[in-house]
Amino acid sequence: MKRTLFYKVFGGYLLIIVLLALLVMIFTSALIREHYIDTLSTDLENYNFALLPGITDLTDQRSCRRLDSLIKNIGAKSGTRITVIDTNGFVLADSEDDPATMDNHNNRQEIREAMIGQTGISIRFSRTIRKNMLYVAVPIKKDEALIGILRSSLCLDAVNALLGRLSIRILQALLIIVLIGGLIALFHASKLERPIKELVSMSRRIGQGDFDVNLFFKKNDEFKELADSFNIMVGQIKSLIIELSNEKEALDTIISSIQEGIMVIDKKGKIVMCNQSFERIVASAAVTDKFYWELIRQQEISKLVQNALAEKNTPLQTEIEITGRTYICSASPLSRANQIIITFHDITELVNAATMKKEFILNISHELRTPLTAIKGFVETLEDEKGNRKEQYIGIIKRHTDRLINIINDLQTLSRLEERMDLKIEEVDIRKMTKNIARMFESALRRKSLSLRLDFAPELPLLKADPFKLEQAIINLIDNAVKYTEQGEIVLSIEQKNHDFIIKVVDTGIGISEEHIPRIFERFYVVDQSRSRKLGGTGLGLSIVKHIIQAHGGNISVQSIVNQGTTFIITLPRQAK
């Protein structure tokens, strides 16, 4: 059971009051008893001195019978037991017993004291009458010579009864005092507990996060000083909490805005904190309080954590792959908190760029080597040739030279687009532009027995764009459609949705398999290299289209089914961004 301050203070006061009452009762009873016995002793001593003149001669004459008769008569009248003893301790007379049957009294304390001329006083149990007695003995002298001892005694039963009644009265008075003292203690304990309970209540509210508290006591005492100090402390804590909250909010905002994933784990591997980027990496929102190996089952991470714990203050890093993306993971121990912070830096684009650069170099070297090898071979053949086949060889050389020029031109175009694209924005009539583009492909369409159908939504508004670059993008898409379509038709459709223009180029050609679709906009990436070379393609056209569309603030996507056809979808804002 909880012992409150009230019970402690009240119990302490009450215990002190009861102990003091008991001590008062004990010492008062003892003092009254001592005083009463002293008074009785004095009375008996005076009584003895009053009897001495009447019994001195009888004691000196050793008239025991007359002396015993006198003593019995006096004792019966006074109610006091009187005994006369000679100097040898033998009883000469006694008011209540036969002297001849009584023991020698020479060893009694009061007798010994009287023998030396003093008044002897003693309290002891009398075996004769079976009661506690008060004995007072005085010497009997004649001509300064000790001739005997006169002793008077009283039974203490009356004294004890009187003292008992007095003790009851004292006890009653003390009980009243204890009751009054208890009420006073109750009042003071309650008064002392009230500010403490209020202070506890305020402290509990602060513990629950409520800092709008104010402690006030009216009396100008230590509790008021405590209340003033408490209020100052609460104000400082509130300011500190607000400052810490602002800093934490700022830190949380910074951590949340960081693109790199951040995870903090304790020494057991449990996740203590993370940001939204990390939750996106592991594709889970319930991350906190989980173990990191439940979310990332990579042996490299476990080794990184173990090394971080072993190295203590040395940051470590490794490269891992999670759900198809590549990350550089750095681990740094937080020695004071006994924790480890791990960051995940996404380098997927850098890895892809490095891979694309490598493939680009391989592709361009391959693309350049083929026509150059052909040109060199036919030039050497021309040196030895004397017949009519020179024109044929010259035609082949010209075709390969044109291919080299086309590759270089497309590379220059793509380079300029990647560096910086300066758009010359004008109002473009998209219907008129596409009709002009369709006329450019009439001969190519006739040669392959294909048709190009234009499908325009009614009342298309003017489009704000760079007419030359937009025309170049559409030409590249239609050119690809013509090259890779052997039969059927090509459809160019334009419509407006909300504030965007949707341009679609649909063909019924050979299509693109699913694994090639994510990469068809890369430079020099071709699905069928032999067919591309045969048709004179450079592998740069779709990359150029993508850069032009993105420069206008739009995007391009592709849908395709093998041997059924391909659809390129361009989404352009009505006004280029």
GUFI-25474 format. One record per residue (C-alpha): residue number from 0; chain; x, y, z. Coordinates in nm, 3 decimals. Layout:
N
seq | mol | c1 | c2 | c3
NUM | A | X | Y | Z
...
# end
This chain:
577
seq | mol | c1 | c2 | c3
0 | A | 0.000 | 0.000 | 0.000
1 | A | 0.133 | 0.344 | -0.093
2 | A | 0.218 | 0.555 | 0.210
3 | A | 0.133 | 0.915 | 0.130
4 | A | 0.300 | 1.221 | 0.279
5 | A | -0.019 | 1.292 | 0.476
6 | A | -0.004 | 0.959 | 0.659
7 | A | 0.368 | 0.993 | 0.716
8 | A | 0.340 | 1.340 | 0.867
9 | A | 0.020 | 1.270 | 1.061
10 | A | 0.153 | 0.934 | 1.181
11 | A | 0.477 | 1.096 | 1.292
12 | A | 0.298 | 1.370 | 1.484
13 | A | 0.059 | 1.119 | 1.643
14 | A | 0.343 | 0.885 | 1.742
15 | A | 0.532 | 1.172 | 1.909
16 | A | 0.219 | 1.283 | 2.095
17 | A | 0.144 | 0.928 | 2.218
18 | A | 0.506 | 0.871 | 2.325
19 | A | 0.511 | 1.203 | 2.509
20 | A | 0.179 | 1.118 | 2.676
21 | A | 0.314 | 0.780 | 2.786
22 | A | 0.631 | 0.939 | 2.920
23 | A | 0.430 | 1.204 | 3.105
24 | A | 0.207 | 0.934 | 3.252
25 | A | 0.501 | 0.719 | 3.361
26 | A | 0.702 | 1.003 | 3.511
27 | A | 0.394 | 1.166 | 3.669
28 | A | 0.285 | 0.841 | 3.833
29 | A | 0.636 | 0.778 | 3.961
30 | A | 0.668 | 1.135 | 4.085
31 | A | 0.332 | 1.129 | 4.267
32 | A | 0.412 | 0.790 | 4.420
33 | A | 0.751 | 0.913 | 4.532
34 | A | 0.602 | 1.234 | 4.675
35 | A | 0.321 | 1.049 | 4.851
36 | A | 0.557 | 0.795 | 5.004
37 | A | 0.790 | 1.075 | 5.114
38 | A | 0.492 | 1.247 | 5.277
39 | A | 0.385 | 0.925 | 5.453
40 | A | 0.741 | 0.860 | 5.561
41 | A | 0.761 | 1.208 | 5.715
42 | A | 0.426 | 1.157 | 5.884
43 | A | 0.537 | 0.821 | 6.027
44 | A | 0.866 | 0.972 | 6.138
45 | A | 0.682 | 1.252 | 6.321
46 | A | 0.443 | 0.994 | 6.461
47 | A | 0.739 | 0.795 | 6.596
48 | A | 0.892 | 1.100 | 6.754
49 | A | 0.554 | 1.172 | 6.921
50 | A | 0.549 | 0.820 | 7.070
51 | A | 0.905 | 0.824 | 7.199
52 | A | 0.839 | 1.004 | 7.533
53 | A | 0.575 | 0.748 | 7.630
54 | A | 0.774 | 0.436 | 7.552
55 | A | 1.135 | 0.534 | 7.629
56 | A | 1.118 | 0.449 | 8.001
57 | A | 0.932 | 0.122 | 7.940
58 | A | 1.191 | 0.023 | 7.681
59 | A | 1.476 | 0.112 | 7.916
60 | A | 1.313 | -0.089 | 8.202
61 | A | 1.255 | -0.383 | 7.968
62 | A | 0.887 | -0.392 | 8.075
63 | A | 0.791 | -0.595 | 7.771
64 | A | 0.440 | -0.682 | 7.881
65 | A | 0.340 | -0.326 | 7.963
66 | A | 0.518 | -0.200 | 7.655
67 | A | 0.344 | -0.454 | 7.428
68 | A | 0.006 | -0.369 | 7.578
69 | A | 0.066 | 0.001 | 7.526
70 | A | 0.178 | -0.049 | 7.169
71 | A | -0.122 | -0.264 | 7.082
72 | A | -0.356 | -0.006 | 7.230
73 | A | -0.195 | 0.282 | 7.041
74 | A | -0.181 | 0.080 | 6.716
75 | A | -0.546 | -0.015 | 6.738
76 | A | -0.646 | 0.348 | 6.776
77 | A | -0.416 | 0.490 | 6.506
78 | A | -0.447 | 0.208 | 6.253
79 | A | -0.071 | 0.204 | 6.230
80 | A | 0.143 | -0.096 | 6.305
81 | A | 0.401 | -0.018 | 6.571
82 | A | 0.699 | -0.233 | 6.663
83 | A | 0.965 | -0.187 | 6.934
84 | A | 1.298 | -0.368 | 6.883
85 | A | 1.593 | -0.386 | 7.120
86 | A | 1.948 | -0.316 | 7.020
87 | A | 2.002 | -0.685 | 6.941
88 | A | 1.718 | -0.700 | 6.688
89 | A | 1.467 | -0.883 | 6.909
90 | A | 1.108 | -0.761 | 6.903
91 | A | 0.998 | -0.627 | 7.244
92 | A | 0.647 | -0.523 | 7.140
93 | A | 0.427 | -0.524 | 6.826
94 | A | 0.081 | -0.384 | 6.775
95 | A | -0.042 | -0.668 | 6.549
96 | A | 0.158 | -0.981 | 6.636
97 | A | 0.310 | -1.171 | 6.927
98 | A | 0.666 | -1.052 | 6.974
99 | A | 0.779 | -1.396 | 7.092
100 | A | 0.693 | -1.548 | 6.753
101 | A | 0.856 | -1.280 | 6.544
102 | A | 1.195 | -1.310 | 6.373
103 | A | 1.500 | -1.118 | 6.468
104 | A | 1.490 | -0.780 | 6.291
105 | A | 1.856 | -0.705 | 6.306
106 | A | 1.894 | -0.758 | 5.924
107 | A | 1.613 | -0.521 | 5.828
108 | A | 1.730 | -0.217 | 5.632
109 | A | 1.538 | 0.040 | 5.836
110 | A | 1.660 | -0.121 | 6.160
111 | A | 2.024 | -0.107 | 6.049
112 | A | 1.990 | 0.261 | 5.958
113 | A | 1.822 | 0.340 | 6.293
114 | A | 2.096 | 0.153 | 6.478
115 | A | 2.346 | 0.411 | 6.359
116 | A | 2.130 | 0.700 | 6.475
117 | A | 1.948 | 0.776 | 6.149
118 | A | 1.585 | 0.754 | 6.050
119 | A | 1.547 | 0.428 | 5.859
120 | A | 1.298 | 0.403 | 5.577
121 | A | 1.218 | 0.089 | 5.376
122 | A | 0.945 | -0.051 | 5.152
123 | A | 0.914 | -0.426 | 5.126
124 | A | 0.677 | -0.720 | 5.137
125 | A | 0.586 | -0.830 | 5.484
126 | A | 0.576 | -1.206 | 5.529
127 | A | 0.386 | -1.159 | 5.850
128 | A | 0.079 | -0.987 | 5.707
129 | A | 0.147 | -1.074 | 5.339
130 | A | 0.136 | -0.714 | 5.211
131 | A | 0.367 | -0.440 | 5.085
132 | A | 0.456 | -0.215 | 5.376
133 | A | 0.624 | 0.121 | 5.437
134 | A | 0.855 | 0.103 | 5.737
135 | A | 0.995 | 0.405 | 5.924
136 | A | 1.230 | 0.341 | 6.217
137 | A | 1.384 | 0.591 | 6.464
138 | A | 1.636 | 0.526 | 6.741
139 | A | 1.518 | 0.523 | 7.105
140 | A | 1.778 | 0.698 | 7.317
141 | A | 1.813 | 0.775 | 7.682
142 | A | 2.089 | 1.002 | 7.796
143 | A | 2.224 | 0.986 | 7.435
144 | A | 2.255 | 0.608 | 7.461
145 | A | 2.074 | 0.380 | 7.216
146 | A | 1.834 | 0.157 | 7.406
147 | A | 1.607 | 0.039 | 7.119
148 | A | 1.432 | 0.104 | 6.790
149 | A | 1.078 | 0.236 | 6.741
150 | A | 0.931 | 0.137 | 6.406
151 | A | 0.597 | 0.229 | 6.260
152 | A | 0.458 | 0.097 | 5.931
153 | A | 0.163 | 0.138 | 5.698
154 | A | 0.017 | -0.095 | 5.439
155 | A | 0.066 | 0.045 | 5.086
156 | A | -0.257 | -0.101 | 4.946
157 | A | -0.433 | 0.225 | 5.013
158 | A | -0.145 | 0.413 | 4.855
159 | A | -0.157 | 0.189 | 4.549
160 | A | -0.535 | 0.229 | 4.524
161 | A | -0.499 | 0.604 | 4.544
162 | A | -0.221 | 0.600 | 4.287
163 | A | -0.439 | 0.382 | 4.062
164 | A | -0.720 | 0.633 | 4.074
165 | A | -0.477 | 0.913 | 4.008
166 | A | -0.329 | 0.718 | 3.711
167 | A | -0.678 | 0.675 | 3.563
168 | A | -0.738 | 1.046 | 3.592
169 | A | -0.399 | 1.120 | 3.441
170 | A | -0.469 | 0.871 | 3.161
171 | A | -0.803 | 1.034 | 3.087
172 | A | -0.639 | 1.374 | 3.076
173 | A | -0.365 | 1.242 | 2.851
174 | A | -0.620 | 1.082 | 2.618
175 | A | -0.789 | 1.417 | 2.584
176 | A | -0.450 | 1.575 | 2.517
177 | A | -0.369 | 1.302 | 2.260
178 | A | -0.706 | 1.358 | 2.090
179 | A | -0.655 | 1.733 | 2.075
180 | A | -0.296 | 1.685 | 1.962
181 | A | -0.413 | 1.437 | 1.698
182 | A | -0.663 | 1.688 | 1.563
183 | A | -0.393 | 1.955 | 1.554
184 | A | -0.157 | 1.707 | 1.382
185 | A | -0.433 | 1.618 | 1.135
186 | A | -0.483 | 1.985 | 1.054
187 | A | -0.111 | 2.052 | 1.009
188 | A | -0.056 | 1.734 | 0.805
189 | A | -0.348 | 1.822 | 0.579
190 | A | -0.220 | 2.177 | 0.545
191 | A | 0.129 | 2.048 | 0.463
192 | A | -0.002 | 1.787 | 0.219
193 | A | -0.219 | 2.028 | 0.017
194 | A | 0.065 | 2.218 | -0.157
195 | A | 0.258 | 1.895 | -0.205
196 | A | -0.043 | 1.730 | -0.374
197 | A | -0.087 | 2.035 | -0.592
198 | A | 0.282 | 2.023 | -0.684
199 | A | 0.251 | 1.650 | -0.766
200 | A | -0.059 | 1.718 | -0.979
201 | A | 0.121 | 1.993 | -1.171
202 | A | 0.426 | 1.770 | -1.218
203 | A | 0.202 | 1.491 | -1.354
204 | A | 0.046 | 1.733 | -1.605
205 | A | 0.393 | 1.840 | -1.714
206 | A | 0.487 | 1.474 | -1.751
207 | A | 0.187 | 1.433 | -1.983
208 | A | 0.307 | 1.724 | -2.198
209 | A | 0.088 | 2.006 | -2.060
210 | A | 0.320 | 2.298 | -1.985
211 | A | 0.042 | 2.556 | -1.939
212 | A | 0.052 | 2.522 | -1.561
213 | A | 0.109 | 2.780 | -1.289
214 | A | 0.159 | 2.705 | -0.921
215 | A | 0.057 | 2.976 | -0.673
216 | A | 0.055 | 2.980 | -0.291
217 | A | -0.072 | 3.274 | -0.089
218 | A | 0.148 | 3.247 | 0.218
219 | A | 0.495 | 3.392 | 0.191
220 | A | 0.686 | 3.086 | 0.309
221 | A | 0.912 | 2.812 | 0.172
222 | A | 0.625 | 2.666 | -0.031
223 | A | 0.578 | 2.998 | -0.209
224 | A | 0.951 | 3.005 | -0.290
225 | A | 0.918 | 2.648 | -0.415
226 | A | 0.617 | 2.747 | -0.631
227 | A | 0.806 | 3.043 | -0.779
228 | A | 1.107 | 2.822 | -0.856
229 | A | 0.873 | 2.557 | -1.000
230 | A | 0.704 | 2.811 | -1.230
231 | A | 1.043 | 2.940 | -1.349
232 | A | 1.156 | 2.581 | -1.413
233 | A | 0.835 | 2.501 | -1.607
234 | A | 0.883 | 2.812 | -1.822
235 | A | 1.241 | 2.715 | -1.899
236 | A | 1.140 | 2.355 | -1.975
237 | A | 0.858 | 2.477 | -2.199
238 | A | 1.096 | 2.702 | -2.391
239 | A | 1.347 | 2.420 | -2.418
240 | A | 1.079 | 2.172 | -2.534
241 | A | 0.954 | 2.419 | -2.796
242 | A | 1.309 | 2.475 | -2.915
243 | A | 1.377 | 2.102 | -2.924
244 | A | 1.046 | 2.040 | -3.102
245 | A | 1.130 | 2.301 | -3.364
246 | A | 1.474 | 2.153 | -3.409
247 | A | 1.329 | 1.801 | -3.428
248 | A | 1.066 | 1.916 | -3.677
249 | A | 1.334 | 2.084 | -3.885
250 | A | 1.553 | 1.774 | -3.858
251 | A | 1.261 | 1.546 | -3.951
252 | A | 1.181 | 1.773 | -4.248
253 | A | 1.544 | 1.766 | -4.359
254 | A | 1.568 | 1.389 | -4.316
255 | A | 1.237 | 1.336 | -4.495
256 | A | 1.344 | 1.558 | -4.784
257 | A | 1.675 | 1.377 | -4.827
258 | A | 1.655 | 1.159 | -5.136
259 | A | 1.897 | 0.906 | -4.992
260 | A | 1.747 | 0.641 | -4.769
261 | A | 1.846 | 0.670 | -4.402
262 | A | 1.814 | 0.393 | -4.142
263 | A | 1.929 | 0.400 | -3.778
264 | A | 1.959 | 0.065 | -3.596
265 | A | 2.059 | -0.027 | -3.242
266 | A | 2.325 | -0.281 | -3.148
267 | A | 2.067 | -0.563 | -3.173
268 | A | 1.980 | -0.471 | -3.531
269 | A | 1.638 | -0.320 | -3.456
270 | A | 1.540 | -0.017 | -3.665
271 | A | 1.511 | 0.288 | -3.439
272 | A | 1.445 | 0.554 | -3.704
273 | A | 1.423 | 0.592 | -4.082
274 | A | 1.303 | 0.839 | -4.345
275 | A | 1.043 | 0.809 | -4.622
276 | A | 1.308 | 0.741 | -4.884
277 | A | 1.411 | 0.426 | -4.696
278 | A | 1.047 | 0.318 | -4.669
279 | A | 1.016 | 0.355 | -5.046
280 | A | 1.335 | 0.153 | -5.097
281 | A | 1.204 | -0.143 | -4.893
282 | A | 0.844 | -0.084 | -5.012
283 | A | 0.706 | -0.087 | -4.657
284 | A | 0.556 | 0.179 | -4.430
285 | A | 0.571 | -0.031 | -4.110
286 | A | 0.946 | -0.022 | -4.058
287 | A | 1.019 | 0.105 | -3.705
288 | A | 1.087 | -0.161 | -3.437
289 | A | 1.158 | -0.425 | -3.701
290 | A | 1.497 | -0.587 | -3.751
291 | A | 1.680 | -0.470 | -4.062
292 | A | 1.724 | -0.826 | -4.193
293 | A | 1.345 | -0.866 | -4.207
294 | A | 1.336 | -0.595 | -4.477
295 | A | 1.673 | -0.630 | -4.650
296 | A | 1.790 | -0.986 | -4.695
297 | A | 2.136 | -0.900 | -4.821
298 | A | 2.448 | -1.061 | -4.680
299 | A | 2.646 | -0.746 | -4.764
300 | A | 2.433 | -0.540 | -4.523
301 | A | 2.497 | -0.786 | -4.237
302 | A | 2.871 | -0.772 | -4.303
303 | A | 2.856 | -0.393 | -4.318
304 | A | 2.680 | -0.376 | -3.977
305 | A | 2.925 | -0.620 | -3.820
306 | A | 3.222 | -0.427 | -3.954
307 | A | 3.071 | -0.099 | -3.834
308 | A | 3.033 | -0.242 | -3.483
309 | A | 3.389 | -0.372 | -3.490
310 | A | 3.548 | -0.058 | -3.635
311 | A | 3.357 | 0.169 | -3.395
312 | A | 3.424 | 0.518 | -3.536
313 | A | 3.528 | 0.428 | -3.892
314 | A | 3.262 | 0.480 | -4.165
315 | A | 3.226 | 0.187 | -4.407
316 | A | 3.044 | 0.138 | -4.736
317 | A | 2.945 | -0.132 | -4.981
318 | A | 2.739 | -0.167 | -5.298
319 | A | 2.417 | -0.369 | -5.294
320 | A | 2.115 | -0.425 | -5.518
321 | A | 1.757 | -0.399 | -5.386
322 | A | 1.453 | -0.470 | -5.603
323 | A | 1.648 | -0.411 | -5.924
324 | A | 1.814 | -0.085 | -5.815
325 | A | 2.175 | -0.033 | -5.711
326 | A | 2.271 | 0.151 | -5.391
327 | A | 2.591 | 0.258 | -5.220
328 | A | 2.538 | 0.178 | -4.851
329 | A | 2.745 | 0.371 | -4.596
330 | A | 2.749 | 0.276 | -4.227
331 | A | 2.873 | 0.503 | -3.948
332 | A | 2.864 | 0.405 | -3.578
333 | A | 2.705 | 0.645 | -3.329
334 | A | 2.925 | 0.556 | -3.032
335 | A | 2.739 | 0.760 | -2.768
336 | A | 2.398 | 0.619 | -2.857
337 | A | 2.542 | 0.274 | -2.932
338 | A | 2.365 | 0.282 | -3.268
339 | A | 2.456 | 0.266 | -3.639
340 | A | 2.332 | 0.500 | -3.912
341 | A | 2.316 | 0.351 | -4.260
342 | A | 2.253 | 0.560 | -4.572
343 | A | 2.138 | 0.425 | -4.910
344 | A | 2.253 | 0.634 | -5.207
345 | A | 2.078 | 0.535 | -5.530
346 | A | 2.338 | 0.504 | -5.805
347 | A | 2.115 | 0.313 | -6.044
348 | A | 2.116 | 0.597 | -6.299
349 | A | 2.494 | 0.629 | -6.272
350 | A | 2.535 | 0.255 | -6.323
351 | A | 2.293 | 0.263 | -6.614
352 | A | 2.471 | 0.565 | -6.758
353 | A | 2.805 | 0.387 | -6.728
354 | A | 2.654 | 0.081 | -6.894
355 | A | 2.498 | 0.294 | -7.168
356 | A | 2.828 | 0.476 | -7.220
357 | A | 3.008 | 0.148 | -7.258
358 | A | 2.743 | 0.016 | -7.496
359 | A | 2.741 | 0.350 | -7.680
360 | A | 3.116 | 0.327 | -7.742
361 | A | 3.082 | -0.034 | -7.853
362 | A | 2.784 | 0.049 | -8.078
363 | A | 2.933 | 0.357 | -8.239
364 | A | 3.264 | 0.182 | -8.297
365 | A | 3.076 | -0.108 | -8.452
366 | A | 2.856 | 0.123 | -8.660
367 | A | 3.155 | 0.320 | -8.788
368 | A | 3.376 | 0.018 | -8.845
369 | A | 3.130 | -0.155 | -9.079
370 | A | 3.100 | 0.123 | -9.343
371 | A | 3.466 | 0.217 | -9.310
372 | A | 3.571 | -0.144 | -9.364
373 | A | 3.343 | -0.164 | -9.666
374 | A | 3.474 | 0.162 | -9.809
375 | A | 3.835 | 0.054 | -9.757
376 | A | 3.771 | -0.283 | -9.916
377 | A | 3.601 | -0.141 | -10.223
378 | A | 3.865 | 0.132 | -10.262
379 | A | 4.133 | -0.139 | -10.269
380 | A | 3.921 | -0.335 | -10.517
381 | A | 3.886 | -0.028 | -10.736
382 | A | 4.264 | 0.003 | -10.751
383 | A | 4.288 | -0.335 | -10.919
384 | A | 3.960 | -0.331 | -11.112
385 | A | 3.969 | -0.251 | -11.484
386 | A | 3.624 | -0.359 | -11.599
387 | A | 3.280 | -0.197 | -11.593
388 | A | 3.211 | -0.286 | -11.233
389 | A | 3.366 | 0.039 | -11.105
390 | A | 3.029 | 0.215 | -11.103
391 | A | 2.880 | -0.057 | -10.889
392 | A | 3.164 | -0.028 | -10.638
393 | A | 3.142 | 0.349 | -10.637
394 | A | 2.768 | 0.322 | -10.560
395 | A | 2.838 | 0.097 | -10.263
396 | A | 3.107 | 0.335 | -10.138
397 | A | 2.866 | 0.626 | -10.175
398 | A | 2.596 | 0.445 | -9.981
399 | A | 2.830 | 0.367 | -9.691
400 | A | 2.963 | 0.721 | -9.697
401 | A | 2.608 | 0.852 | -9.674
402 | A | 2.551 | 0.619 | -9.377
403 | A | 2.857 | 0.763 | -9.204
404 | A | 2.735 | 1.116 | -9.271
405 | A | 2.388 | 1.032 | -9.135
406 | A | 2.541 | 0.886 | -8.817
407 | A | 2.758 | 1.192 | -8.764
408 | A | 2.466 | 1.430 | -8.832
409 | A | 2.239 | 1.244 | -8.587
410 | A | 2.515 | 1.244 | -8.325
411 | A | 2.558 | 1.619 | -8.365
412 | A | 2.183 | 1.672 | -8.339
413 | A | 2.158 | 1.454 | -8.029
414 | A | 2.457 | 1.624 | -7.870
415 | A | 2.303 | 1.967 | -7.920
416 | A | 1.971 | 1.843 | -7.778
417 | A | 2.140 | 1.699 | -7.469
418 | A | 2.351 | 2.006 | -7.404
419 | A | 2.083 | 2.269 | -7.427
420 | A | 1.779 | 2.294 | -7.641
421 | A | 1.679 | 2.648 | -7.738
422 | A | 1.320 | 2.630 | -7.848
423 | A | 1.178 | 2.890 | -8.083
424 | A | 0.821 | 2.889 | -7.966
425 | A | 0.556 | 2.981 | -8.223
426 | A | 0.189 | 2.915 | -8.271
427 | A | 0.169 | 2.595 | -8.474
428 | A | -0.126 | 2.464 | -8.671
429 | A | -0.070 | 2.096 | -8.593
430 | A | -0.324 | 1.983 | -8.857
431 | A | -0.147 | 2.172 | -9.134
432 | A | 0.197 | 2.055 | -9.019
433 | A | 0.105 | 1.686 | -9.019
434 | A | -0.063 | 1.714 | -9.360
435 | A | 0.262 | 1.855 | -9.501
436 | A | 0.457 | 1.573 | -9.335
437 | A | 0.222 | 1.315 | -9.491
438 | A | 0.300 | 1.448 | -9.840
439 | A | 0.673 | 1.387 | -9.777
440 | A | 0.610 | 1.009 | -9.743
441 | A | 0.378 | 0.959 | -10.041
442 | A | 0.643 | 0.799 | -10.264
443 | A | 0.781 | 0.577 | -9.986
444 | A | 0.428 | 0.463 | -9.901
445 | A | 0.350 | 0.384 | -10.268
446 | A | 0.667 | 0.173 | -10.300
447 | A | 0.552 | -0.051 | -10.009
448 | A | 0.179 | -0.032 | -10.093
449 | A | 0.103 | 0.124 | -9.752
450 | A | -0.147 | 0.392 | -9.661
451 | A | -0.115 | 0.679 | -9.413
452 | A | -0.441 | 0.785 | -9.252
453 | A | -0.476 | 1.113 | -9.065
454 | A | -0.729 | 1.120 | -8.781
455 | A | -0.779 | 1.466 | -8.631
456 | A | -1.018 | 1.572 | -8.360
457 | A | -1.248 | 1.855 | -8.472
458 | A | -1.162 | 2.217 | -8.384
459 | A | -0.804 | 2.162 | -8.267
460 | A | -0.661 | 2.488 | -8.126
461 | A | -0.318 | 2.624 | -8.214
462 | A | -0.024 | 2.464 | -8.036
463 | A | 0.262 | 2.674 | -7.896
464 | A | 0.582 | 2.485 | -7.978
465 | A | 0.902 | 2.488 | -8.184
466 | A | 0.766 | 2.396 | -8.530
467 | A | 1.096 | 2.276 | -8.676
468 | A | 1.184 | 2.041 | -8.385
469 | A | 0.829 | 1.913 | -8.346
470 | A | 0.817 | 1.840 | -8.719
471 | A | 1.149 | 1.655 | -8.689
472 | A | 1.011 | 1.433 | -8.407
473 | A | 0.694 | 1.342 | -8.601
474 | A | 0.893 | 1.275 | -8.920
475 | A | 1.122 | 1.033 | -8.729
476 | A | 0.823 | 0.842 | -8.590
477 | A | 0.648 | 0.812 | -8.929
478 | A | 0.979 | 0.720 | -9.096
479 | A | 1.025 | 0.435 | -8.845
480 | A | 0.666 | 0.322 | -8.899
481 | A | 0.721 | 0.309 | -9.278
482 | A | 1.052 | 0.122 | -9.245
483 | A | 0.921 | -0.149 | -9.014
484 | A | 0.575 | -0.199 | -9.167
485 | A | 0.540 | -0.432 | -9.466
486 | A | 0.165 | -0.429 | -9.508
487 | A | -0.142 | -0.260 | -9.366
488 | A | -0.161 | 0.106 | -9.276
489 | A | -0.013 | 0.379 | -9.059
490 | A | -0.245 | 0.605 | -8.858
491 | A | -0.149 | 0.950 | -8.729
492 | A | -0.411 | 1.075 | -8.480
493 | A | -0.428 | 1.400 | -8.284
494 | A | -0.673 | 1.493 | -8.009
495 | A | -0.692 | 1.725 | -7.710
496 | A | -0.749 | 1.613 | -7.352
497 | A | -0.782 | 1.887 | -7.094
498 | A | -0.487 | 2.115 | -7.173
499 | A | -0.270 | 1.849 | -7.342
500 | A | -0.234 | 1.737 | -7.705
501 | A | -0.222 | 1.361 | -7.758
502 | A | -0.036 | 1.257 | -8.077
503 | A | -0.037 | 0.889 | -8.170
504 | A | 0.155 | 0.712 | -8.448
505 | A | 0.013 | 0.363 | -8.498
506 | A | 0.147 | 0.105 | -8.739
507 | A | 0.075 | -0.258 | -8.825
508 | A | 0.440 | -0.356 | -8.854
509 | A | 0.667 | -0.615 | -8.699
510 | A | 0.626 | -0.479 | -8.344
511 | A | 0.874 | -0.478 | -8.056
512 | A | 0.919 | -0.757 | -7.804
513 | A | 0.857 | -0.669 | -7.439
514 | A | 1.218 | -0.697 | -7.322
515 | A | 1.335 | -0.432 | -7.572
516 | A | 1.068 | -0.167 | -7.496
517 | A | 1.241 | -0.010 | -7.188
518 | A | 1.558 | 0.057 | -7.394
519 | A | 1.439 | 0.164 | -7.737
520 | A | 1.497 | 0.534 | -7.659
521 | A | 1.866 | 0.474 | -7.582
522 | A | 2.127 | 0.591 | -7.832
523 | A | 2.228 | 0.330 | -8.092
524 | A | 1.991 | 0.076 | -7.941
525 | A | 1.820 | -0.118 | -8.221
526 | A | 1.600 | -0.423 | -8.193
527 | A | 1.712 | -0.583 | -8.522
528 | A | 2.062 | -0.459 | -8.614
529 | A | 2.081 | -0.633 | -8.954
530 | A | 1.742 | -0.490 | -9.057
531 | A | 1.841 | -0.146 | -8.929
532 | A | 2.163 | -0.139 | -9.134
533 | A | 1.976 | -0.264 | -9.437
534 | A | 1.722 | 0.019 | -9.400
535 | A | 1.991 | 0.279 | -9.327
536 | A | 1.894 | 0.340 | -8.965
537 | A | 2.146 | 0.491 | -8.721
538 | A | 1.978 | 0.392 | -8.391
539 | A | 1.958 | 0.757 | -8.286
540 | A | 1.618 | 0.863 | -8.417
541 | A | 1.403 | 0.764 | -8.117
542 | A | 1.655 | 0.915 | -7.876
543 | A | 1.629 | 1.245 | -8.067
544 | A | 1.246 | 1.226 | -8.056
545 | A | 1.249 | 1.170 | -7.677
546 | A | 1.476 | 1.473 | -7.615
547 | A | 1.261 | 1.699 | -7.834
548 | A | 0.937 | 1.598 | -7.660
549 | A | 1.091 | 1.636 | -7.310
550 | A | 1.226 | 1.979 | -7.406
551 | A | 0.864 | 2.083 | -7.474
552 | A | 0.759 | 1.961 | -7.126
553 | A | 0.587 | 1.649 | -7.260
554 | A | 0.655 | 1.278 | -7.256
555 | A | 0.653 | 0.984 | -7.495
556 | A | 0.559 | 0.621 | -7.440
557 | A | 0.527 | 0.311 | -7.652
558 | A | 0.292 | 0.011 | -7.673
559 | A | 0.370 | -0.283 | -7.897
560 | A | 0.277 | -0.642 | -7.976
561 | A | 0.513 | -0.855 | -8.186
562 | A | 0.386 | -0.903 | -8.545
563 | A | 0.079 | -0.690 | -8.472
564 | A | 0.213 | -0.338 | -8.462
565 | A | 0.345 | -0.052 | -8.250
566 | A | 0.189 | 0.263 | -8.107
567 | A | 0.393 | 0.570 | -8.006
568 | A | 0.202 | 0.812 | -7.781
569 | A | 0.318 | 1.173 | -7.740
570 | A | 0.166 | 1.394 | -7.471
571 | A | 0.236 | 1.766 | -7.520
572 | A | 0.114 | 2.063 | -7.315
573 | A | -0.071 | 2.321 | -7.521
574 | A | 0.206 | 2.567 | -7.442
575 | A | 0.564 | 2.440 | -7.421
576 | A | 0.719 | 2.481 | -7.076
# end
